[in-house]
């Protein structure tokens, strides 16, 4: 009996547009994010799902609602699926984070597994929150098709886990686009098989968020050839 998860990153939110650190900051979806969600709803129209589980922040709840447009299934909220807690970084511009916290922002960019966000979570602690949450969801909904509306760092850590990589190798896993879909099947022994990875085929170029940002371009230049 296979359990299928669709890991979906939320639509573009203000933090993405303004390039500010929004982990637990409860920001809203932008106008472009709303367009992304309409396209996501169409993408899921022909994809059978049995339940939706969402982070409890506004941007993920809006995304869960869009996924549900043509389904009307139950939406469960789970605070353990929230983005990493940025502590003192919350709502800071990324450029200011790099100036005020050069050591930790350096870890975040080049060796994320060592990052400890001041007043917030460490990446190792974050991983220890997210993976058990997903395991509980799989256990609760065995044999079902579950759409999970969550955040970029959550999905990146889960992709790393599903690939059998240690968190120290997370930079082999690229950042995913807003509203992208990663589909994973889990067998009875909880062994994952990735069927699609960060699939954003429903988005035309005009609606992309990440590909227009300098950090994404720099990341691709540094790690693109090595990405799994």
Secondary structure, DSSP 8 states (H G I E B T S, - for coil): --EEEEEEE---BHHHHHTB--SS----B-HHHHHHHHHHHHHHTTS--SEEEE-SSHHHHHHHHHHTTTT---EEE-GGGS----GGGTT-BHHHHHHHTHHHHHHHHH-GGG-B-TTS-BHHHHHHHHHHHHHHHHHHTTTSEEEEEE-HHHHHHHHHHHTT--GGGGGGS----TT-EEEEEE-TT--EEEEEEEE-TT--GGG-SGGGSHHHHHHHHHHGGG--
